[in-house]
């Protein structure tokens, strides 16, 4: 048996076809097919900064950025060096307090707004949400949670139960009971829900990432803070995608001048190298939830706060602050938003440009139904609606070597979340590539035709 196992050296020598075959057989066959449809099944072999390279030597600019996990770029040297320094320490030792975890928690308490001071480390964003919900429930003595329509908080069962899209929820019912929906950005609707029900917490994103890069009014979150305080409901803010500089401040809530009761973090906290998640709350809430030796172990994680992950978090926080990447994100984001808005005036395919900092969404219009639908039995409209975002992303990827993707809850929106170290020259390259795609395919009509041809052709080819 041992002689048949692949070691790391063998894995490094795998060819593209072998990777595809193993992925189809042993990982996710349908996802492999989806990648193949749009020629996304490249074999990437190296990454640094904002760039990745495939096995044919082609360089790609990464404007997806690991859904916000790569604020420092790929393989940041400072994070890799920090991990090397701790390789001789015990990585997982539950019978003691972790040196690196305690230091990471201290750093986080200095950076977090308001009185947020006590952190729990885990391995991912969805785990951070799970922990935040559990903490709100035990500290409040209440069990119900209010969440937003079109939100995304993760796909484990508790997080999924407060993720506002039926597509992801329905196949796994029954979900955790006692959770209810409210429209994002609607302060009056929130007030009505809080007046008529007893909730432990209200969980929300500062900007809905997977929802399509949706922003509320600037006044909305101040109202949320006031209403949660008035009705004795914990305000949980999911900063998993927006945190650590992405939107132009260290945390997006600072731009709204509010402080949540519990804040969820992950993605770029691990420097794009280690899986690290966390939630942070106040001493008062922590003590209500876990104060006393009888409650100290009610919520734990075997790998949470391990030495390697915590060291990566320490280095990532230091780099983000030392390089002032929040300010860089603000300035570069304003620059890119300006350029994209200029494109929107010229091309009818663009419905709206929205975002903050380097978290930007581009939403596309849909073509009118017409003779092509009559000839195709409606397939052109259907495909353009379901694949327009991925078609533009595919054109950027295959023709211009720029990586991006559509948002999960709204496939008509592609996102731009490059590493915060992206250069202005690279931002210009993205804009020039978009202009080339839109001009060559002659806007909505051309992209609709290409959508049908590409997807139908892919189904026959792959």
Helices and strands as residue ranges (DSSP letters): G 2-4, H 8-12, H 16-26, H 29-37, E 44-48, E 51-54, E 59-62, H 65-68, H 77-85, H 99-111, E 116-122, H 125-140, E 145-148, H 157-160, H 166-169, G 170-172, E 179-182, H 187-196, E 201-205, E 207-208, E 214-215, H 220-230, E 234-238, H 253-256, E 262-265, G 267-270, E 277-282, H 283-290, H 307-322, H 325-346, E 350-356, E 359-364, H 371-376, H 379-400, E 402-403, E 405-407, E 410-416, H 424-440, H 443-461
